[in-house]
Amino acid sequence: YEEVAATLGEVDVSVQNAGVITIAKLEDLTEKEWDNVLAVNTKGVFLCCQEAARRMLRAGKAGRLINTASGQARQGFVYTPHYA
């Protein structure tokens, strides 16, 4: 990161736009699949925002954290309760 920051400057904007999904009936969904979806879609967003905010604050800069979400953030679908 330090080499990139030296070349391009500090973080001004951080966009979190990653997501994974497993489609399965509740009774067939494994705990590993559940954990993977939450690790990427929830914890991953948190960790990226946290690191970007720390860097913005350290540099004394204002910035933007932009988080995207699936349409399932508003209405879930069958076989994807962990994703929605």
Backbone as a printed PyTorch tensor [residue, N CA C, xyz], in Angstrom:
tensor([[[  0.8100,  -1.1880,   0.0000],
         [  0.0000,   0.0000,   0.0000],
         [  0.8580,   1.2580,   0.0000]],

        [[  1.9020,   1.2650,   0.7650],
         [  2.7100,   2.4840,   0.8980],
         [  3.2640,   2.9390,  -0.4470]],

        [[  3.6690,   2.0070,  -1.2860],
         [  4.1790,   2.3560,  -2.6160],
         [  3.0710,   2.9810,  -3.4720]],

        [[  1.8870,   2.4210,  -3.3990],
         [  0.7470,   2.9610,  -4.1490],
         [  0.4060,   4.3510,  -3.6420]],

        [[  0.3730,   4.5330,  -2.3160],
         [  0.0610,   5.8430,  -1.7400],
         [  1.1090,   6.8750,  -2.1410]],

        [[  2.3650,   6.4760,  -2.1910],
         [  3.4270,   7.4000,  -2.5780],
         [  3.2720,   7.8300,  -4.0360]],

        [[  2.7880,   6.9390,  -4.8690],
         [  2.6300,   7.2350,  -6.2940],
         [  1.3250,   7.9630,  -6.5880]],

        [[  0.2310,   7.5020,  -5.9940],
         [ -1.0940,   8.0220,  -6.3340],
         [ -1.6910,   8.9540,  -5.2830]],

        [[ -1.1070,   8.9660,  -4.0970],
         [ -1.6620,   9.7810,  -3.0230],
         [ -2.5370,   8.9460,  -2.1070]],

        [[ -3.0030,   9.5760,  -1.0520],
         [ -3.8250,   8.8780,  -0.0610],
         [ -5.2290,   8.6150,  -0.5800]],

        [[ -5.9580,   7.8360,   0.1930],
         [ -7.3220,   7.4430,  -0.1710],
         [ -8.2670,   8.6330,  -0.0510]],

        [[ -9.0250,   8.8980,  -1.1070],
         [-10.0860,   9.9010,  -1.0930],
         [-11.4570,   9.2470,  -1.1140]],

        [[-11.5310,   8.1270,  -1.8200],
         [-12.7950,   7.4120,  -1.9950],
         [-12.5160,   5.9260,  -1.8610]],

        [[-13.4090,   5.2320,  -1.1760],
         [-13.3160,   3.7780,  -1.0720],
         [-14.6730,   3.1980,  -1.4490]],

        [[-14.6780,   2.3450,  -2.4700],
         [-15.9190,   1.7390,  -2.9440],
         [-15.9000,   0.2540,  -2.6020]],

        [[-16.8980,  -0.1660,  -1.8570],
         [-17.0460,  -1.5730,  -1.4980],
         [-18.1400,  -2.1560,  -2.3940]],

        [[-17.7220,  -3.0290,  -3.3180],
         [-18.6530,  -3.5520,  -4.3110],
         [-18.3660,  -5.0290,  -4.5550]],

        [[-18.2470,  -5.7800,  -3.4940],
         [-18.0010,  -7.2180,  -3.6160],
         [-19.1460,  -7.9720,  -2.9760]],

        [[-19.4320,  -9.1190,  -3.4910],
         [-20.4700,  -9.9270,  -2.8810],
         [-20.4260, -11.3440,  -3.4080]],

        [[-20.7320, -12.2650,  -2.5560],
         [-20.8370, -13.6680,  -2.9430],
         [-22.1950, -14.1780,  -2.4890]],

        [[-22.6750, -15.2130,  -3.1410],
         [-23.9780, -15.7710,  -2.7970],
         [-23.9260, -17.2810,  -2.9490]],

        [[-24.6090, -17.9460,  -2.0840],
         [-24.8400, -19.3880,  -2.1880],
         [-26.3470, -19.5700,  -2.2290]],

        [[-26.8190, -20.2980,  -3.2070],
         [-28.2610, -20.5370,  -3.3160],
         [-28.5320, -21.9570,  -2.8360]],

        [[-29.2610, -22.0460,  -1.7250],
         [-29.5460, -23.3580,  -1.1440],
         [-30.7430, -23.2500,  -0.2200]],

        [[-31.4380, -24.3460,  -0.0850],
         [-32.5070, -24.4100,   0.9080],
         [-31.8830, -24.2960,   2.2910]],

        [[-32.6120, -23.7110,   3.2140],
         [-32.1020, -23.5210,   4.5680],
         [-31.5730, -24.8220,   5.1640]],

        [[-32.3070, -25.9070,   4.9670],
         [-31.8960, -27.1830,   5.5570],
         [-30.6580, -27.7810,   4.8830]],

        [[-30.3070, -27.2840,   3.7030],
         [-29.1290, -27.7920,   2.9910],
         [-27.9170, -26.8690,   3.0890]],

        [[-28.1260, -25.6390,   3.5040],
         [-27.0470, -24.6600,   3.5980],
         [-26.0770, -25.0510,   4.7040]],

        [[-24.7960, -25.1050,   4.3880],
         [-23.8090, -25.4690,   5.4060],
         [-23.3820, -24.2300,   6.2000]],

        [[-22.8740, -24.4670,   7.3670],
         [-22.3740, -23.3600,   8.1790],
         [-21.2020, -22.6770,   7.4830]],

        [[-20.3840, -23.4290,   6.7900],
         [-19.2530, -22.8540,   6.0510],
         [-19.7510, -21.9020,   4.9590]],

        [[-20.8050, -22.2920,   4.2510],
         [-21.3750, -21.4170,   3.2170],
         [-21.9510, -20.1510,   3.8460]],

        [[-22.6810, -20.3040,   4.9350],
         [-23.2380, -19.1590,   5.6740],
         [-22.1160, -18.1990,   6.0800]],

        [[-21.0740, -18.7490,   6.7190],
         [-19.9610, -17.9310,   7.1930],
         [-19.2410, -17.2220,   6.0480]],

        [[-19.0720, -17.8870,   4.9220],
         [-18.3820, -17.2830,   3.7800],
         [-19.1530, -16.0780,   3.2510]],

        [[-20.4570, -16.2140,   3.0950],
         [-21.2740, -15.1020,   2.6020],
         [-21.1810, -13.9160,   3.5580]],

        [[-21.3160, -14.1630,   4.8500],
         [-21.2410, -13.0640,   5.8160],
         [-19.8370, -12.4710,   5.9120]],

        [[-18.8200, -13.3010,   5.7590],
         [-17.4390, -12.8020,   5.8310],
         [-17.1470, -11.8250,   4.6970]],

        [[-17.5650, -12.1630,   3.5050],
         [-17.3130, -11.2920,   2.3520],
         [-18.2600, -10.0980,   2.3490]],

        [[-19.5560, -10.3680,   2.4490],
         [-20.5580,  -9.3360,   2.2210],
         [-20.7470,  -8.3820,   3.3920]],

        [[-20.4160,  -8.7970,   4.5850],
         [-20.6030,  -7.9410,   5.7570],
         [-19.2620,  -7.5570,   6.3830]],

        [[-18.5100,  -8.5440,   6.7970],
         [-17.2330,  -8.2480,   7.4580],
         [-16.2450,  -7.6000,   6.4890]],

        [[-16.2480,  -8.0400,   5.2490],
         [-15.3430,  -7.4510,   4.2550],
         [-15.6010,  -5.9670,   4.0580]],

        [[-16.8780,  -5.6010,   3.9900],
         [-17.2430,  -4.1840,   3.8510],
         [-16.7720,  -3.3980,   5.0730]],

        [[-17.0420,  -3.9380,   6.2510],
         [-16.6230,  -3.2810,   7.4850],
         [-15.1050,  -3.0560,   7.5050]],

        [[-14.3340,  -4.0850,   7.2170],
         [-12.8730,  -3.9670,   7.2820],
         [-12.3300,  -2.9800,   6.2510]],

        [[-12.8890,  -2.9870,   5.0530],
         [-12.4360,  -2.0410,   4.0240],
         [-12.7650,  -0.6040,   4.4140]],

        [[-13.9760,  -0.3840,   4.9250],
         [-14.3590,   0.9610,   5.3700],
         [-13.4850,   1.4260,   6.5250]],

        [[-13.2370,   0.5320,   7.4540],
         [-12.4310,   0.8810,   8.6200],
         [-11.0200,   1.3000,   8.2060]],

        [[-10.4040,   0.5280,   7.3330],
         [ -9.0430,   0.8490,   6.8970],
         [ -9.0000,   2.1410,   6.0860]],

        [[ -9.9440,   2.3180,   5.1920],
         [ -9.9810,   3.5480,   4.3980],
         [-10.1900,   4.7600,   5.3030]],

        [[-11.0970,   4.6560,   6.2660],
         [-11.3480,   5.7750,   7.1860],
         [-10.1020,   6.1020,   7.9990]],

        [[ -9.4190,   5.0900,   8.4680],
         [ -8.1790,   5.3250,   9.2290],
         [ -7.1600,   6.0910,   8.3960]],

        [[ -7.0260,   5.6810,   7.1460],
         [ -6.0490,   6.3460,   6.2710],
         [ -6.4660,   7.7800,   5.9550]],

        [[ -7.7510,   7.9950,   5.7400],
         [ -8.2380,   9.3500,   5.4820],
         [ -7.9870,  10.2390,   6.6960]],

        [[ -8.3050,   9.7370,   7.8810],
         [ -8.1000,  10.5140,   9.1000],
         [ -6.6290,  10.8010,   9.3470]],

        [[ -5.7860,   9.7950,   9.1500],
         [ -4.3440,   9.9610,   9.3530],
         [ -3.7750,  11.0190,   8.4170]],

        [[ -4.3080,  11.0720,   7.1900],
         [ -3.8320,  12.0450,   6.2020],
         [ -4.5060,  13.4010,   6.3690]],

        [[ -5.4710,  13.4870,   7.3000],
         [ -6.1860,  14.7400,   7.4980],
         [ -7.0740,  15.0980,   6.3270]],

        [[ -7.6050,  14.0900,   5.6520],
         [ -8.4120,  14.3100,   4.4560],
         [ -9.8710,  13.9410,   4.7050]],

        [[-10.7330,  14.6670,   4.0480],
         [-12.1280,  14.2480,   3.9830],
         [-12.2260,  13.2400,   2.8450]],

        [[-13.1900,  12.3730,   2.9220],
         [-13.3240,  11.3900,   1.8630],
         [-14.7150,  10.8060,   1.8370]],

        [[-14.8770,   9.7920,   1.0240],
         [-16.1660,   9.1460,   0.8770],
         [-16.0130,   7.6360,   0.9460]],

        [[-16.9300,   7.0090,   1.6640],
         [-17.0500,   5.5590,   1.6970],
         [-18.3420,   5.2250,   0.9770]],

        [[-18.2510,   4.4650,  -0.0880],
         [-19.4180,   4.1180,  -0.8960],
         [-19.6150,   2.6150,  -0.8350]],

        [[-20.7550,   2.1970,  -0.3080],
         [-21.0750,   0.7750,  -0.1880],
         [-22.2640,   0.4590,  -1.0860]],

        [[-22.1210,  -0.5440,  -1.9050],
         [-23.2170,  -0.9500,  -2.7690],
         [-23.9140,  -2.1580,  -2.1600]],

        [[-25.1060,  -2.4160,  -2.6300],
         [-25.8580,  -3.5690,  -2.1390],
         [-26.6940,  -4.1420,  -3.2750]],

        [[-27.0430,  -5.3710,  -3.1210],
         [-27.9120,  -6.0570,  -4.0610],
         [-29.3500,  -5.5980,  -3.8660]],

        [[-30.1780,  -5.8230,  -4.8560],
         [-31.6000,  -5.5770,  -4.7160],
         [-32.2030,  -6.3730,  -3.5710]],

        [[-31.5260,  -7.4550,  -3.1930],
         [-32.0040,  -8.2600,  -2.0750],
         [-31.8490,  -7.5380,  -0.7370]],

        [[-31.1780,  -6.4260,  -0.7310],
         [-31.1250,  -5.6330,   0.4990],
         [-32.5100,  -5.0950,   0.8350]],

        [[-33.3520,  -4.9510,  -0.1860],
         [-34.7150,  -4.4670,   0.0130],
         [-35.7420,  -5.5890,   0.0680]],

        [[-35.5070,  -6.6360,  -0.7040],
         [-36.4450,  -7.7530,  -0.7390],
         [-35.6830,  -9.0410,  -1.0340]],

        [[-35.7100,  -9.9460,  -0.0920],
         [-35.0010, -11.2080,  -0.2550],
         [-35.7150, -12.1530,  -1.2110]],

        [[-35.0070, -13.1810,  -1.6090],
         [-35.5510, -14.2020,  -2.4960],
         [-35.4430, -15.5660,  -1.8250]],

        [[-36.1560, -16.5020,  -2.3380],
         [-36.1400, -17.8390,  -1.8070],
         [-34.7320, -18.4400,  -1.9150]],

        [[-34.3290, -19.1980,  -0.9400],
         [-33.0550, -19.9160,  -0.8810],
         [-31.8290, -19.0140,  -0.6660]],

        [[-32.0430, -17.7660,  -0.2720],
         [-30.8890, -16.8890,  -0.0340],
         [-31.0560, -16.0180,   1.2250]],

        [[-31.5230, -16.5780,   2.3390],
         [-31.7540, -15.7360,   3.5270],
         [-30.4650, -15.1370,   4.0820]],

        [[-29.3720, -15.8460,   3.9860],
         [-28.0930, -15.3740,   4.4970],
         [-27.5470, -14.2310,   3.6480]],

        [[-27.8780, -14.2160,   2.3840],
         [-27.4260, -13.1630,   1.4730],
         [-28.2650, -11.9010,   1.6330]],

        [[-29.5730, -12.0860,   1.7120],
         [-30.4760, -10.9370,   1.8220],
         [-30.3210, -10.2610,   3.1770]]])
